[in-house]
Amino acid sequence: MKYQISNDSVMIVLDGEPHTLTKGQANYTAVRVGVLAGNEAAVRANLTVGKTIVQWADGEFAVVDGNIHYKGDAMPGVINKRILQMVTKGENPRPLMRFWERLDENPSYRSVEQLYDFLMKHPGIPFTDDGSILFYKGVRADFRDSYSGKFDNSPGQHLKMRRNRVSDDPAVPCHFGFHVGSRQYASRFAGGGVTVICKVDPKDVVCVPNDCSQQKVRVCEYEVLGVDNGGLMSDTVMNSDVTVPKPVTVETDPQTGEPPVNPNEPLVTETPVVAKVTPKPTHTDGSKLDEGETVPKGQDEAAAIVLPLTGTAWDHLNDMDSLQLMEQSLMSLRRYGRHNCLVIGASKHAGGKAWLVPAICKARGYADSTNPK
């Protein structure tokens, strides 16, 4: 093997045929290393861009006319370009290929398209060696989630819920499911707390909601790897092998989509004092109360209950109008609706705030405080 090498190019003569490569070509680094090592086999194996990529593109991957295909389909141009860039720098592109394999296992077409767009928009979201993705999540100082305080996000925890319990509607911003996202998104929820790094399998991504400039992702399962060090992670690949406690999987209640609750550990520090008032289940004529209705009609008016009740830990919500109520957490609204307003179904109705706030206002007897009856 004859060759001539400079800082920016390498010329090789193999089998009487000259080949010239210049810095910037995807196979330049691999050929240059092979030439300097005197490894003719390595030089021949990387003589073209296609041959270089074939070194990494095993399994269902193939190179056709310089483009990478997976299971016979061409990969998106941006992914193809990123792989070529990694090969050019001498980096191992297999994590990106493993990511594409895992994403192919995601059962939702919409989830695949949304996740692809998310990764193209936000920096500092790297892939791991096995093709998983690392996201950020803001939690409280005690590592409990900032929304309900029921999920432990300490390093080593592995949390999951059934996929069909996670909302896949991108038009609904806050709904059932675990939320992770970009560092900018996570920092909004870490005020006074910490930001943790979460590992997510692409097949477990359910939805990318439209709110927050599409900076968050709803998933059905993730593993907490550790605490954010204060800066953005790599845009390409990051080793996720960290020493953490043995993972503990937290299954959720199949009926409510919430984790099991230890009866010896109440969800709130205050124990609400519920007024001893028993509403009549029906009107005196035998007709049932409408859903959300707590004040009997007609001849029952003399025995009507005056709402909202007082004497609970959620009395401070009594004077809030509908807009102010929408700013409260869903868990607080459920308890307030149940204990102060006696709203039927407040603790389990699947409609979220959109159903619950109007039901609370109806029980209190008016649409909101700015428009009293």
C-alpha positions as CSV (number, residue, x, y, z in Angstrom):
1,M,0.0,0.0,0.0
2,K,1.5,3.3,-1.1
3,Y,0.2,6.6,0.3
4,Q,0.9,10.3,0.6
5,I,-0.5,12.1,3.6
6,S,-0.9,15.7,4.7
7,N,-2.7,17.6,7.4
8,D,-5.9,17.8,5.3
9,S,-5.8,14.9,2.9
10,V,-4.6,11.4,2.3
11,M,-3.9,9.7,-1.1
12,I,-3.6,5.9,-1.2
13,V,-2.8,3.6,-4.1
14,L,-4.4,0.2,-3.9
15,D,-4.2,-2.4,-6.6
16,G,-2.7,0.3,-8.9
17,E,-5.7,2.6,-8.4
18,P,-5.3,6.0,-6.6
19,H,-7.9,7.2,-4.0
20,T,-7.8,10.7,-2.5
21,L,-9.8,11.6,0.6
22,T,-10.0,15.1,2.1
23,K,-10.8,16.3,5.6
24,G,-14.5,16.5,6.1
25,Q,-15.5,13.3,4.3
26,A,-17.3,10.8,6.5
27,N,-14.6,8.1,5.9
28,Y,-11.6,10.4,6.1
29,T,-10.8,9.8,9.8
30,A,-11.1,6.0,9.6
31,V,-8.9,5.8,6.5
32,R,-6.3,8.2,7.9
33,V,-6.1,6.1,11.1
34,G,-5.7,2.9,9.1
35,V,-2.9,4.4,7.0
36,L,-0.9,5.6,10.0
37,A,-1.3,2.2,11.6
38,G,-0.3,0.4,8.5
39,N,-3.6,-1.5,8.6
40,E,-4.4,-2.1,4.9
41,A,-7.5,-4.1,5.8
42,A,-9.0,-1.1,7.7
43,V,-8.2,1.2,4.8
44,R,-9.9,-1.1,2.4
45,A,-12.9,-1.5,4.7
46,N,-13.4,2.3,4.8
47,L,-12.4,3.3,1.3
48,T,-15.8,4.7,0.6
49,V,-18.4,6.4,2.8
50,G,-20.8,3.5,2.3
51,K,-18.1,1.0,3.5
52,T,-17.4,3.1,6.6
53,I,-21.0,3.2,7.6
54,V,-21.4,-0.5,7.0
55,Q,-18.9,-1.0,9.8
56,W,-21.6,0.3,12.2
57,A,-24.8,-0.4,10.3
58,D,-25.4,-4.0,11.4
59,G,-28.7,-5.9,11.7
60,E,-31.6,-4.3,9.9
61,F,-29.5,-1.3,8.7
62,A,-28.0,-1.0,5.2
63,V,-26.4,1.7,3.1
64,V,-27.9,2.4,-0.3
65,D,-26.3,5.1,-2.5
66,G,-24.8,6.7,0.6
67,N,-28.1,6.8,2.5
68,I,-28.9,4.7,5.5
69,H,-31.9,2.5,5.3
70,Y,-33.7,0.6,8.2
71,K,-35.8,-2.4,7.3
72,G,-35.8,-1.3,3.7
73,D,-36.9,2.3,4.4
74,A,-34.7,5.3,4.1
75,M,-34.1,7.1,7.4
76,P,-35.1,10.8,7.6
77,G,-32.5,13.1,6.1
78,V,-31.6,14.9,9.4
79,I,-30.9,11.5,11.1
80,N,-28.9,10.4,8.1
81,K,-26.9,13.6,8.2
82,R,-26.2,13.3,12.0
83,I,-24.9,9.8,11.5
84,L,-22.6,10.9,8.7
85,Q,-21.4,13.8,10.9
86,M,-20.6,11.4,13.8
87,V,-18.8,9.0,11.5
88,T,-16.8,12.0,10.1
89,K,-15.7,12.9,13.6
90,G,-14.7,9.3,14.3
91,E,-17.6,8.9,16.8
92,N,-19.6,5.7,17.1
93,P,-23.1,6.2,15.5
94,R,-24.6,3.0,16.9
95,P,-26.5,4.7,19.8
96,L,-28.4,6.8,17.2
97,M,-29.1,3.6,15.2
98,R,-30.2,1.8,18.4
99,F,-32.5,4.8,19.1
100,W,-34.1,4.4,15.7
101,E,-34.7,0.6,16.4
102,R,-36.4,1.4,19.7
103,L,-38.5,4.1,18.2
104,D,-39.7,1.7,15.6
105,E,-41.2,-0.4,18.5
106,N,-43.4,2.6,19.5
107,P,-47.0,1.6,18.6
108,S,-48.2,5.2,17.9
109,Y,-47.4,6.9,14.5
110,R,-48.2,10.3,16.1
111,S,-45.9,9.7,19.0
112,V,-43.0,8.8,16.6
113,E,-43.5,11.9,14.5
114,Q,-43.9,14.2,17.6
115,L,-40.8,12.8,19.3
116,Y,-38.7,13.2,16.2
117,D,-39.8,16.9,15.9
118,F,-39.0,17.4,19.7
119,L,-35.5,16.0,19.4
120,M,-34.8,18.3,16.4
121,K,-35.9,21.4,18.3
122,H,-34.3,21.1,21.7
123,P,-30.6,21.0,22.6
124,G,-29.0,18.9,25.3
125,I,-31.2,15.8,24.8
126,P,-28.7,13.0,24.2
127,F,-29.0,9.3,23.3
128,T,-27.5,6.6,25.5
129,D,-25.5,3.7,24.3
130,D,-28.6,1.4,24.2
131,G,-30.6,4.0,22.2
132,S,-32.7,5.4,25.1
133,I,-33.1,9.2,25.6
134,L,-32.1,11.4,28.5
135,F,-34.6,14.0,29.6
136,Y,-34.8,16.6,32.4
137,K,-37.4,16.7,35.2
138,G,-38.0,19.3,37.9
139,V,-38.9,17.9,41.3
140,R,-39.2,19.1,44.9
141,A,-36.3,19.2,47.3
142,D,-37.4,15.8,48.7
143,F,-37.5,14.3,45.2
144,R,-41.3,14.1,45.2
145,D,-43.0,15.2,42.0
146,S,-44.0,18.9,42.1
147,Y,-47.6,18.2,41.0
148,S,-49.0,15.7,43.5
149,G,-46.1,14.9,45.8
150,K,-46.8,11.2,45.6
151,F,-44.1,10.0,43.2
152,D,-40.5,9.4,44.5
153,N,-38.0,10.6,41.9
154,S,-34.8,9.8,43.9
155,P,-31.9,8.4,41.8
156,G,-32.5,4.8,41.0
157,Q,-36.3,4.9,41.0
158,H,-38.1,3.3,38.1
159,L,-41.6,4.5,37.7
160,K,-44.2,3.3,35.2
161,M,-48.0,3.2,34.5
162,R,-50.0,1.3,31.9
163,R,-49.6,3.1,28.6
164,N,-53.4,3.2,28.0
165,R,-53.7,5.3,31.2
166,V,-51.5,8.1,29.7
167,S,-53.2,10.8,27.7
168,D,-52.1,10.8,24.0
169,D,-53.9,14.0,23.1
170,P,-51.4,16.8,22.4
171,A,-54.2,19.4,22.7
172,V,-54.6,18.6,26.4
173,P,-51.7,20.2,28.3
174,C,-52.0,18.7,31.8
175,H,-53.5,15.2,32.0
176,F,-52.6,11.7,33.1
177,G,-49.0,10.6,32.5
178,F,-45.5,11.3,33.6
179,H,-43.9,14.4,32.3
180,V,-40.3,15.0,31.3
181,G,-38.7,17.4,28.9
182,S,-36.1,20.0,28.0
183,R,-33.9,21.6,30.7
184,Q,-35.8,24.9,30.2
185,Y,-39.1,23.2,30.8
186,A,-37.8,21.3,33.9
187,S,-36.4,24.4,35.5
188,R,-39.9,25.9,35.8
189,F,-40.9,23.1,38.2
190,A,-37.6,22.8,40.1
191,G,-38.0,26.2,41.9
192,G,-36.7,25.5,45.4
193,G,-36.2,21.8,44.4
194,V,-33.8,19.9,42.1
195,T,-33.7,18.9,38.4
196,V,-33.1,15.2,37.8
197,I,-32.0,13.3,34.7
198,C,-34.4,10.6,33.5
199,K,-33.8,7.8,31.0
200,V,-36.7,7.0,28.7
201,D,-37.1,4.2,26.1
202,P,-38.4,5.8,22.9
203,K,-41.1,3.1,22.7
204,D,-42.5,4.5,26.0
205,V,-43.1,8.0,24.7
206,V,-46.9,8.6,24.4
207,C,-47.3,12.3,23.6
208,V,-45.7,15.7,23.1
209,P,-48.2,18.3,24.3
210,N,-48.6,21.5,22.3
211,D,-48.3,23.8,25.3
212,C,-45.0,25.1,26.7
213,S,-43.7,25.4,23.1
214,Q,-43.6,21.6,22.9
215,Q,-40.9,21.4,25.5
216,K,-42.4,18.5,27.5
217,V,-43.1,14.9,26.8
218,R,-45.7,12.5,28.3
219,V,-44.3,9.0,28.9
220,C,-45.6,5.9,30.6
221,E,-42.2,4.8,32.1
222,Y,-38.9,6.2,33.0
223,E,-35.8,5.7,35.2
224,V,-34.2,8.4,37.3
225,L,-30.4,8.3,36.8
226,G,-29.2,11.2,38.9
227,V,-29.2,14.9,39.6
228,D,-28.5,17.5,36.9
229,N,-25.1,19.2,37.3
230,G,-26.4,22.6,36.1
231,G,-25.5,22.5,32.4
232,L,-26.9,21.1,29.2
233,M,-26.0,17.5,28.4
234,S,-24.5,16.5,25.0
235,D,-26.5,16.8,21.8
236,T,-25.5,13.4,20.6
237,V,-24.4,10.6,22.9
238,M,-23.9,10.3,26.6
239,N,-23.0,7.2,28.7
240,S,-25.8,6.5,31.1
241,D,-23.9,4.0,33.2
242,V,-24.1,5.5,36.7
243,T,-24.0,4.0,40.1
244,V,-27.5,4.2,41.6
245,P,-29.5,2.3,44.2
246,K,-31.4,-0.8,43.1
247,P,-34.4,0.4,41.0
248,V,-37.9,0.2,42.6
249,T,-40.8,-0.1,40.2
250,V,-43.9,1.8,41.2
251,E,-47.1,0.4,39.7
252,T,-50.2,2.5,39.5
253,D,-53.8,1.8,40.5
254,P,-55.4,0.4,37.3
255,Q,-58.7,2.1,38.1
256,T,-57.5,5.6,38.9
257,G,-54.1,5.8,37.2
258,E,-52.5,6.8,40.5
259,P,-49.9,5.0,42.6
260,P,-51.0,2.9,45.6
261,V,-51.3,4.9,48.8
262,N,-50.0,3.7,52.1
263,P,-52.9,4.3,54.6
264,N,-50.3,5.1,57.3
265,E,-48.9,7.9,55.2
266,P,-51.6,10.5,54.4
267,L,-51.3,12.5,51.2
268,V,-51.5,15.8,53.0
269,T,-50.1,16.9,56.4
270,E,-53.4,18.5,57.5
271,T,-56.3,16.2,58.4
272,P,-59.4,17.9,57.1
273,V,-62.2,18.4,59.5
274,V,-65.3,17.6,57.5
275,A,-68.6,19.2,58.7
276,K,-71.0,16.5,59.8
277,V,-73.6,17.2,57.1
278,T,-75.2,14.3,55.3
279,P,-76.8,15.4,52.0
280,K,-80.0,13.7,50.9
281,P,-79.3,11.3,48.1
282,T,-82.5,12.1,46.3
283,H,-85.2,14.8,46.2
284,T,-88.3,14.2,48.3
285,D,-90.1,13.2,45.2
286,G,-87.7,10.3,44.7
287,S,-85.8,11.8,41.7
288,K,-82.0,11.5,41.7
289,L,-79.7,14.5,42.1
290,D,-78.0,15.5,38.9
291,E,-74.2,14.9,38.8
292,G,-72.5,17.7,40.7
293,E,-75.8,18.8,42.2
294,T,-75.8,19.0,46.0
295,V,-78.7,21.5,46.7
296,P,-82.1,19.8,46.7
297,K,-84.9,21.5,44.7
298,G,-88.5,22.4,45.4
299,Q,-89.9,21.3,48.7
300,D,-86.4,20.4,49.9
301,E,-85.2,24.0,49.9
302,A,-85.8,24.3,53.6
303,A,-83.3,21.6,54.2
304,A,-80.8,22.8,51.6
305,I,-77.1,22.7,52.4
306,V,-75.3,26.0,52.2
307,L,-72.1,25.6,50.1
308,P,-69.2,25.8,50.2
309,L,-68.6,24.2,53.6
310,T,-65.9,25.4,56.0
311,G,-63.7,23.8,58.6
312,T,-61.4,21.9,56.2
313,A,-57.8,22.3,55.0
314,W,-59.1,23.8,51.8
315,D,-61.2,26.7,53.0
316,H,-58.8,29.2,51.3
317,L,-60.3,28.1,48.0
318,N,-63.9,29.2,49.0
319,D,-63.4,32.7,47.7
320,M,-61.7,31.9,44.5
321,D,-63.4,32.3,41.1
322,S,-63.2,29.8,38.2
323,L,-60.0,31.3,36.8
324,Q,-58.2,31.2,40.1
325,L,-59.4,27.7,40.7
326,M,-58.0,26.6,37.3
327,E,-54.5,27.6,38.6
328,Q,-54.7,25.2,41.5
329,S,-53.4,21.6,41.4
330,L,-55.9,18.9,40.3
331,M,-55.3,17.1,43.6
332,S,-56.3,20.1,45.7
333,L,-59.3,20.7,43.6
334,R,-60.5,17.1,44.0
335,R,-60.2,17.4,47.8
336,Y,-61.9,20.8,47.9
337,G,-64.7,19.6,45.6
338,R,-65.3,16.5,47.7
339,H,-65.0,18.0,51.2
340,N,-66.1,21.6,50.8
341,C,-68.6,21.4,47.9
342,L,-69.8,17.8,48.1
343,V,-69.3,17.3,44.4
344,I,-70.2,13.8,43.3
345,G,-67.3,12.1,41.5
346,A,-64.7,14.8,42.4
347,S,-62.1,12.2,43.3
348,K,-62.3,9.9,40.3
349,H,-63.9,11.7,37.3
350,A,-61.6,11.5,34.3
351,G,-62.4,15.0,33.0
352,G,-59.7,16.8,34.9
353,K,-59.9,20.5,35.7
354,A,-62.1,21.2,32.6
355,W,-64.9,19.1,34.3
356,L,-64.2,19.7,37.9
357,V,-64.0,23.5,38.1
358,P,-67.4,24.0,36.5
359,A,-68.8,21.3,38.8
360,I,-67.4,23.2,41.9
361,C,-68.8,26.5,40.7
362,K,-72.2,24.9,40.1
363,A,-72.3,23.3,43.5
364,R,-71.4,26.7,45.1
365,G,-74.4,28.1,43.1
366,Y,-72.8,30.4,40.6
367,A,-70.6,30.4,37.5
368,D,-67.8,32.4,39.2
369,S,-67.2,35.2,41.7
370,T,-67.2,37.8,39.0
371,N,-70.7,36.8,37.9
372,P,-72.7,35.9,41.1
373,K,-76.2,34.6,40.8
